[in-house]
Amino acid sequence: MSVELLLPIALLFVMLGCGLWIMSTLLAVALVTMLVSADLSLHQAGTLTARILAGTSRSWELSAVPLFLLMGELLLLGGTSKRLFAGLSPIVERLRGGHLHINIAGSVIFAAVSGSSTATTATVGRVSLPELDQRGYAPRLSLGSLAASGSLGLLVPPSIAMIVYGVIAEASIARLFAAGVIPGVLIAGAFSAYVMVTSGKATDNRRDTAAGSWRSILGLLPIFCLIGVVLGSIYTGIASPTEAAAVGASGAFVLVILEGNLSRAGLWRALTSTALLSSAIVSIVVAASILSTGVGMAGIPQDISVWINGLGLGYWGLLIVLGIIYIVLGLFLDGISIMVLTLPIVLPLVSALNIDLIWFGIFLIVLIEMGLITPPVGLNLFVVQSISKRDMPVIARAVLPFFLIMLSALVVFAAVPSIVTWLPGALFD
């Protein structure tokens, strides 16, 4: 490899190894790439950086990020997690595995209003884990199903990760949202099937009255209505993802007010959390755009593409290599960072084999979800540990079967791409 290629890569790993912020690292690597590899002057690199910074910061698609985050934060104020457990209990309590299915179904539902895996895991887990412990369920299933199902927050629309991928890959975010529906449902269904096969009958015999059960189920209607309005407006073409996110945040605000759960302190926490998280995400995406331009001008993606094409990997070979790389990266980095670091190089390789970018986005997001449940830095594992107070090895062993289920799902999606691409094609073509 040439010095022009090795220097940015070496600098990237050194700065990340020193624990520096992702945005600072990306900007530094981008600047070095422009100066050394692309042979730009300092003035030219600075001017180009300023233009990209201004252009990406005004991205209409990125403005959906804080709005979707705010919608989830506001619904959290309204006691969504408790309502989910109460509403789903009468539905799942007679299934084999009983209330364990609340971890799965509750995570899918809350993911549809938060767009964040860690927020989904924490919100559902705070209510479900204590209840499952009291009702005598096996810890291996309660811990594993929560950590794995919480990761679906990246796959179930509206997903923050899909928005970031869509901006970087210049892919339709509405199509990505639609593409994630069937894979998300299939993986959640596989989780539930595993729970039903491996668990005994529910050990808890408490039942609510019929009237109480119906009241609990009806309590889910406002959440389902809000999800339906947000996603329905996107899929029918009535609104863009950003416009739908604005409607969702407004609807969540109205629900919190109607339920009497709005307080000045709670609203301030929701706004502060939204501002901090969205600022971190958007700043990383902006820095990644600058890096993408730098490596593109230096010809690095083309050089790597030529090298990999020379290996003659083909469709399955490339997917296997990328799968291994992303699983390894998931051991050490969070999903957004992985995407912004790798996509400028990976996307040309994918395009060269005529792989659909919408399909690849779902493939990539499932790989990133797997990183959330793999030690040593799987974020969902730490969330579950903080709630359950269990040792990390116990949680890691509990989540292993679910990791293998997700890996199997990826093989199926690669063998039958229409599972991912059919719905966006049916809705938008």
Secondary structure, 3 states (H helix, E strand, C coil): CCHHHHHHHHHHHHHHHCCCCHHHHHHHHHHHHHHHHCCCCHHHHHHHHHHHHHHHHCCCCCCHHHHHHHHHHHHHHCCHHHHHHHHHHHHHCCCCCCCHHHHHHHHHHHHHHHCCHHHHHHHHHHHHHHHHHHCCCCHHHHHHHHHHHHHHHHCCCCCHHHHHHHHHHCCCHHHHHHHCHHHHHHHHHHHHHHHHHHCCCCCCCCCCCHHHHHHHHHCCHHHHHHHHHHHHHHHCCCCCHHHHHHHHHHHHHHHHHHCCCCCHHHHHHHHHHHHHHHHHHHHHHHHHHHHHHHHHHHCHHHHHHHHHHHCCCHHHHHHHHHHHHHHHHHCCCCHHHHHHHHHHHHHHHHHHCCCCHHHHHHHHHHHHHHHCCCCCCCHHHHHHHHHHCCCHHHHHHHHHHHHHHHHHHHHHHHHCCHHHHHHHHHHHC
